[in-house]
Amino acid sequence: SRFDMRLTLVPHPETPCEAVRGIAVEAARSGTKLDLGFRVEGDIGQIVLPERGPRERADDLWKHTCFEAFVRAGRGYGEINLSPSNQWAAYGFDNYREGMAVREGFELSFAEDYRAAQAYDLIAELDLTDLPAGEDWSVGLSAVIELTDGRRCFWALRHAPGKPDFHHPDAFALSLPPESP
């Protein structure tokens, strides 16, 4: 496997999620390329997974089941949303939740998903061409899980105090050097 780094997301204390036993993420970086593999384990039948369609950009993906990466390098940060539907979004921010704009220097070169009764996998290869290839990146990884009963659960590497907030500086818990692993 090209992944050597396996990370575990934790559920937000205010949004318990009995249907999900755990969410693991694998990450590998080479220059501006970032490969991600998300694995949800649990009763997948209780999770709303939109049908797969054509790969296209879409907004508001976080309102449903969605896998996310937040990347900071230097000033500002980027947010990437990946939906099981094959839709995606990429945004840039100047500061904490400020100056949001559609991100141009982003390419989703590969995305695939695998669905089973007890596991769901989403694998994606990203190229963040607008970020410095030679600097360390601070990364936040997270997931929004929509359940068939209408609830949403929020998972992240690390949660800031208070309500779920993936944009909070505390959530950027992973440091990825230019070649990692």
GULO-473020 format. One record per residue: residue number from 1; residue in one letter; x, y, z of N, C-alpha, C in turn. Coordinates in steps of 0.05 Angstrom, whole numbers, plus 5000, padded with zeros to 4 digits. Layout:
BEGIN
num	residu	nc1	nc2	nc3	cac1	cac2	cac3	cc1	cc2	cc3
NUM	a	X	Y	Z	X	Y	Z	X	Y	Z;
...
This chain:
BEGIN
num	residu	nc1	nc2	nc3	cac1	cac2	cac3	cc1	cc2	cc3
1	s	5017	4976	5000	5000	5000	5000	5018	5025	5000;
2	r	5008	5046	4986	5024	5071	4986	5020	5086	5012;
3	f	5002	5076	5029	4997	5090	5055	5013	5076	5077;
4	d	5028	5091	5093	5041	5081	5117	5030	5094	5141;
5	m	5015	5115	5138	5005	5131	5160	4975	5127	5164;
6	r	4968	5114	5186	4940	5109	5191	4931	5125	5216;
7	l	4911	5141	5212	4901	5159	5232	4872	5152	5240;
8	t	4864	5160	5263	4837	5154	5273	4822	5180	5278;
9	l	4798	5182	5267	4780	5204	5273	4765	5198	5298;
10	v	4758	5219	5313	4742	5216	5337	4715	5230	5334;
11	p	4694	5219	5345	4668	5232	5342	4666	5256	5361;
12	h	4651	5276	5352	4647	5300	5369	4629	5291	5393;
13	p	4635	5300	5417	4619	5290	5440	4589	5297	5439;
14	e	4583	5319	5424	4554	5327	5422	4539	5312	5400;
15	t	4554	5296	5383	4540	5282	5362	4548	5253	5362;
16	p	4539	5238	5382	4546	5209	5383	4535	5195	5358;
17	c	4547	5173	5352	4541	5159	5326	4544	5129	5331;
18	e	4523	5116	5342	4524	5088	5349	4528	5071	5324;
19	a	4519	5080	5301	4521	5063	5277	4549	5060	5267;
20	v	4567	5078	5275	4595	5078	5266	4613	5069	5288;
21	r	4628	5047	5283	4647	5037	5303	4673	5054	5302;
22	g	4680	5063	5278	4704	5079	5277	4708	5089	5249;
23	i	4725	5110	5246	4733	5121	5220	4763	5124	5221;
24	a	4776	5110	5202	4805	5113	5199	4812	5128	5174;
25	v	4834	5142	5174	4843	5157	5150	4872	5150	5145;
26	e	4878	5145	5121	4906	5142	5113	4914	5166	5095;
27	a	4938	5176	5100	4946	5200	5085	4975	5196	5076;
28	a	4981	5205	5051	5008	5205	5041	5011	5230	5024;
29	r	5034	5244	5027	5039	5268	5012	5065	5266	4997;
30	s	5065	5276	4972	5089	5279	4956	5088	5306	4942;
31	g	5103	5326	4952	5103	5352	4940	5075	5365	4944;
32	t	5062	5371	4921	5035	5383	4923	5013	5361	4921;
33	k	5021	5336	4919	5001	5315	4917	4994	5303	4944;
34	l	4969	5299	4949	4959	5288	4974	4940	5265	4968;
35	d	4947	5242	4978	4930	5218	4974	4916	5213	5001;
36	l	4890	5208	4999	4874	5203	5023	4857	5178	5020;
37	g	4855	5162	5041	4837	5139	5042	4821	5140	5068;
38	f	4795	5143	5066	4777	5143	5089	4764	5116	5091;
39	r	4762	5105	5115	4748	5079	5119	4729	5082	5142;
40	v	4703	5079	5137	4683	5079	5158	4675	5050	5163;
41	e	4676	5043	5189	4668	5016	5197	4644	5017	5215;
42	g	4624	5000	5210	4600	5000	5226	4577	4989	5210;
43	d	4553	4998	5218	4528	4989	5204	4523	5009	5181;
44	i	4535	5003	5158	4535	5022	5136	4507	5027	5126;
45	g	4489	5008	5131	4461	5011	5123	4447	5034	5137;
46	q	4458	5043	5160	4445	5066	5174	4457	5093	5165;
47	i	4476	5092	5146	4489	5116	5137	4477	5124	5109;
48	v	4471	5149	5105	4462	5158	5079	4486	5162	5061;
49	l	4488	5145	5041	4509	5146	5021	4496	5153	4994;
50	p	4499	5178	4985	4487	5185	4959	4497	5167	4936;
51	e	4479	5162	4917	4487	5146	4894	4510	5160	4879;
52	r	4527	5143	4868	4550	5153	4853	4541	5163	4826;
53	g	4551	5186	4818	4545	5197	4791	4570	5208	4779;
54	p	4567	5226	4760	4590	5237	4747	4606	5255	4766;
55	r	4633	5255	4762	4650	5272	4779	4645	5301	4771;
56	e	4636	5318	4790	4632	5346	4785	4634	5362	4810;
57	r	4639	5388	4807	4640	5406	4829	4612	5412	4839;
58	a	4609	5414	4866	4583	5421	4877	4587	5435	4904;
59	d	4568	5452	4912	4570	5465	4938	4552	5451	4958;
60	d	4555	5458	4984	4539	5448	5006	4541	5417	5010;
61	l	4563	5406	5002	4567	5377	5005	4567	5369	5035;
62	w	4576	5387	5052	4579	5381	5081	4552	5378	5094;
63	k	4530	5384	5080	4503	5381	5092	4495	5351	5093;
64	h	4511	5335	5079	4505	5306	5078	4531	5291	5083;
65	t	4531	5264	5080	4556	5249	5085	4578	5260	5066;
66	c	4600	5267	5079	4622	5281	5064	4648	5277	5079;
67	f	4669	5274	5064	4696	5271	5076	4712	5296	5069;
68	e	4727	5306	5088	4739	5332	5085	4769	5333	5093;
69	a	4783	5350	5079	4811	5356	5086	4814	5386	5087;
70	f	4827	5396	5108	4834	5424	5111	4864	5426	5111;
71	v	4875	5444	5094	4904	5445	5091	4913	5474	5094;
72	r	4932	5478	5113	4944	5505	5116	4974	5503	5110;
73	a	4983	5522	5093	5011	5525	5087	5016	5554	5083;
74	g	5031	5566	5102	5034	5595	5101	5009	5609	5109;
75	r	5000	5629	5093	4977	5645	5100	4952	5632	5090;
76	g	4931	5633	5106	4906	5622	5097	4905	5591	5097;
77	y	4883	5580	5088	4881	5551	5087	4860	5543	5066;
78	g	4861	5518	5058	4842	5508	5039	4824	5486	5051;
79	e	4800	5483	5040	4781	5463	5048	4773	5447	5024;
80	i	4775	5420	5026	4767	5402	5004	4745	5384	5015;
81	n	4723	5382	5000	4701	5365	5007	4698	5343	4986;
82	l	4696	5318	4995	4693	5295	4977	4667	5280	4985;
83	s	4649	5278	4966	4624	5264	4972	4624	5236	4960;
84	p	4610	5217	4973	4606	5190	4961	4593	5192	4933;
85	s	4579	5214	4928	4565	5218	4902	4584	5222	4879;
86	n	4611	5226	4885	4631	5232	4866	4633	5262	4861;
87	q	4616	5278	4875	4618	5307	4873	4640	5316	4893;
88	w	4651	5340	4887	4673	5350	4903	4671	5381	4904;
89	a	4686	5392	4923	4688	5421	4924	4715	5428	4936;
90	a	4725	5452	4929	4750	5461	4940	4748	5492	4944;
91	y	4754	5501	4968	4752	5529	4975	4778	5538	4987;
92	g	4783	5564	4985	4806	5576	4999	4796	5597	5018;
93	f	4810	5601	5041	4802	5621	5061	4827	5637	5068;
94	d	4824	5663	5072	4846	5681	5080	4853	5677	5109;
95	n	4833	5675	5126	4836	5672	5155	4813	5654	5164;
96	y	4811	5650	5190	4790	5633	5202	4762	5641	5192;
97	r	4751	5624	5174	4724	5628	5163	4721	5655	5149;
98	e	4743	5666	5139	4742	5692	5125	4753	5690	5097;
99	g	4741	5706	5079	4752	5708	5052	4748	5683	5036;
100	m	4726	5669	5040	4721	5643	5026	4719	5648	4996;
101	a	4733	5633	4980	4732	5634	4951	4735	5606	4939;
102	v	4724	5602	4916	4729	5577	4902	4759	5574	4896;
103	r	4770	5551	4902	4798	5547	4899	4804	5538	4870;
104	e	4823	5552	4858	4830	5546	4830	4853	5525	4829;
105	g	4873	5527	4846	4896	5510	4845	4892	5483	4857;
106	f	4872	5468	4846	4864	5443	4858	4856	5424	4836;
107	e	4865	5399	4838	4857	5379	4818	4851	5353	4833;
108	l	4829	5341	4827	4821	5315	4837	4828	5295	4815;
109	s	4851	5281	4818	4860	5264	4796	4848	5236	4797;
110	f	4838	5228	4820	4827	5201	4822	4808	5200	4846;
111	a	4786	5187	4843	4768	5183	4866	4752	5157	4861;
112	e	4752	5141	4882	4737	5115	4879	4725	5109	4906;
113	d	4703	5094	4906	4693	5085	4932	4684	5056	4931;
114	y	4683	5044	4954	4677	5015	4957	4656	5013	4979;
115	r	4634	4999	4974	4612	4998	4993	4607	4969	5001;
116	a	4606	4964	5027	4600	4937	5037	4582	4941	5062;
117	a	4572	4919	5072	4553	4920	5095	4565	4932	5120;
118	q	4591	4926	5125	4604	4935	5149	4627	4955	5145;
119	a	4632	4963	5120	4653	4982	5115	4648	4998	5090;
120	y	4656	5023	5091	4655	5041	5068	4682	5054	5064;
121	d	4693	5054	5040	4719	5066	5035	4716	5087	5013;
122	l	4729	5109	5017	4732	5130	4997	4761	5136	4994;
123	i	4772	5134	4970	4800	5138	4964	4802	5161	4943;
124	a	4820	5180	4948	4822	5202	4930	4851	5211	4928;
125	e	4858	5219	4904	4885	5231	4899	4881	5260	4891;
126	l	4892	5278	4906	4889	5307	4902	4916	5319	4894;
127	d	4914	5340	4878	4938	5356	4873	4932	5385	4880;
128	l	4945	5396	4901	4940	5423	4910	4962	5440	4899;
129	t	4959	5447	4874	4981	5460	4859	4986	5488	4868;
130	d	4967	5500	4883	4972	5528	4893	4986	5529	4920;
131	l	4993	5506	4931	5007	5505	4957	5037	5500	4952;
132	p	5054	5510	4971	5083	5506	4968	5090	5477	4971;
133	a	5104	5466	4951	5112	5438	4951	5133	5432	4972;
134	g	5149	5452	4979	5172	5446	4996	5168	5453	5026;
135	e	5144	5461	5033	5139	5468	5061	5122	5447	5075;
136	d	5124	5446	5102	5105	5429	5117	5077	5440	5114;
137	w	5058	5422	5113	5030	5430	5113	5018	5422	5140;
138	s	5000	5439	5150	4983	5431	5173	4956	5422	5162;
139	v	4947	5399	5171	4924	5386	5159	4903	5379	5180;
140	g	4879	5384	5174	4856	5374	5189	4841	5354	5172;
141	l	4833	5332	5183	4818	5312	5169	4792	5307	5184;
142	s	4770	5305	5169	4744	5303	5183	4724	5289	5165;
143	a	4701	5283	5178	4679	5270	5163	4653	5279	5175;
144	v	4634	5283	5158	4606	5288	5166	4591	5262	5158;
145	i	4578	5249	5177	4563	5225	5172	4533	5231	5176;
146	e	4518	5228	5154	4489	5231	5156	4476	5204	5160;
147	l	4459	5202	5180	4446	5177	5186	4418	5177	5174;
148	t	4408	5153	5170	4381	5150	5157	4359	5162	5175;
149	d	4364	5166	5201	4344	5179	5218	4346	5210	5218;
150	g	4363	5220	5200	4365	5249	5197	4387	5263	5213;
151	r	4399	5249	5232	4420	5261	5248	4446	5263	5232;
152	r	4463	5282	5239	4490	5283	5228	4510	5281	5251;
153	c	4531	5266	5246	4553	5262	5266	4578	5274	5254;
154	f	4594	5286	5271	4618	5300	5262	4642	5287	5274;
155	w	4661	5279	5257	4685	5265	5264	4709	5281	5255;
156	a	4730	5281	5271	4754	5296	5264	4779	5284	5278;
157	l	4802	5290	5268	4827	5282	5282	4827	5294	5310;
158	r	4819	5319	5312	4818	5333	5338	4796	5354	5337;
159	h	4780	5355	5358	4758	5375	5359	4766	5398	5377;
160	a	4759	5422	5368	4762	5446	5385	4740	5445	5406;
161	p	4743	5461	5428	4722	5462	5448	4696	5473	5435;
162	g	4673	5466	5447	4648	5477	5437	4636	5461	5415;
163	k	4620	5474	5398	4605	5460	5377	4625	5450	5356;
164	p	4616	5430	5339	4634	5420	5318	4644	5443	5300;
165	d	4670	5445	5296	4681	5467	5280	4707	5457	5267;
166	f	4705	5447	5243	4729	5436	5229	4749	5458	5221;
167	h	4739	5483	5220	4757	5505	5211	4775	5515	5234;
168	h	4768	5508	5259	4783	5519	5282	4813	5511	5280;
169	p	4831	5529	5287	4860	5522	5286	4867	5496	5301;
170	d	4853	5490	5323	4858	5466	5338	4854	5440	5321;
171	a	4837	5442	5300	4830	5419	5284	4853	5411	5265;
172	f	4872	5429	5260	4894	5423	5241	4915	5407	5257;
173	a	4909	5382	5262	4925	5366	5282	4948	5350	5269;
174	l	4949	5350	5243	4969	5333	5229	4989	5350	5215;
175	s	5015	5345	5219	5035	5359	5203	5046	5340	5182;
176	l	5044	5349	5157	5054	5332	5135	5078	5346	5121;
177	p	5102	5336	5125	5125	5346	5110	5122	5340	5080;
178	p	5139	5352	5064	5137	5349	5035	5136	5320	5025;
179	e	5151	5302	5038	5149	5274	5030	5141	5259	5055;
180	s	5116	5250	5055	5107	5235	5079	5085	5216	5072;
181	p	5086	5191	5080	5110	5181	5093	5132	5175	5073;
